[in-house]
């Protein structure tokens, strides 16, 4: 049971930090989106939803 929660928390932390990083437009995501011809707000919508969803799941399990 301890291994399950350890892996779950590590995965949740990784996905949360990834979503926050993409919301702050770090890394090569901006270049990728602009090269594909999409506006930058395309990055914001799914990543904001991801952070909110993970926050809700994390607060529910505690």
C-alpha positions as a printed NumPy array, in Angstrom:
array([[  0.   ,   0.   ,   0.   ],
       [  2.885,   2.358,   0.727],
       [  4.366,   1.74 ,  -2.719],
       [  1.008,   2.54 ,  -4.346],
       [  0.694,   5.909,  -2.623],
       [  4.34 ,   6.746,  -3.219],
       [  4.009,   6.125,  -6.947],
       [  0.652,   7.931,  -7.064],
       [  2.028,  11.034,  -5.34 ],
       [  5.152,  11.076,  -7.51 ],
       [  3.066,  10.801, -10.671],
       [  0.656,  13.5  ,  -9.49 ],
       [  3.578,  15.794,  -8.649],
       [  5.192,  15.206, -12.041],
       [  1.979,  15.922, -13.946],
       [  1.246,  19.002, -11.807],
       [  4.712,  20.446, -12.303],
       [  4.494,  19.717, -16.016],
       [  1.164,  21.516, -16.25 ],
       [  2.489,  24.502, -14.317],
       [  5.584,  24.635, -16.507],
       [  3.47 ,  24.604, -19.631],
       [  1.168,  27.292, -18.224],
       [  4.235,  29.456, -17.594],
       [  5.354,  28.606, -21.14 ],
       [  8.72 ,  27.106, -20.243],
       [ 10.576,  24.803, -22.592],
       [ 10.028,  24.205, -26.269],
       [  6.236,  24.159, -26.128],
       [  5.922,  27.738, -27.371],
       [  8.098,  27.028, -30.393],
       [  6.185,  23.854, -31.181],
       [  2.78 ,  25.523, -31.014],
       [  3.831,  28.557, -33.044],
       [  5.515,  26.356, -35.667],
       [  2.247,  24.451, -36.039],
       [  0.451,  27.767, -36.557],
       [ -1.688,  27.75 , -33.414],
       [ -2.098,  30.782, -31.131],
       [ -0.423,  30.599, -27.713],
       [ -3.682,  30.415, -25.771],
       [ -3.973,  26.844, -27.05 ],
       [ -1.363,  25.943, -24.416],
       [ -3.243,  27.624, -21.599],
       [ -6.661,  25.985, -21.793],
       [ -5.778,  22.266, -21.426],
       [ -2.962,  22.897, -18.962],
       [ -5.111,  25.039, -16.683],
       [ -7.719,  22.285, -16.75 ],
       [ -5.004,  19.725, -15.911],
       [ -3.771,  21.674, -12.875],
       [ -7.313,  22.21 , -11.573],
       [ -8.183,  18.552, -12.064],
       [ -5.081,  17.349, -10.239],
       [ -5.692,  19.784,  -7.399],
       [ -9.232,  18.471,  -7.018],
       [ -8.087,  14.843,  -7.057],
       [ -5.275,  15.537,  -4.592],
       [ -7.527,  17.414,  -2.154],
       [-10.154,  14.657,  -2.342],
       [ -7.711,  11.898,  -1.327],
       [ -6.319,  13.654,   1.724]])
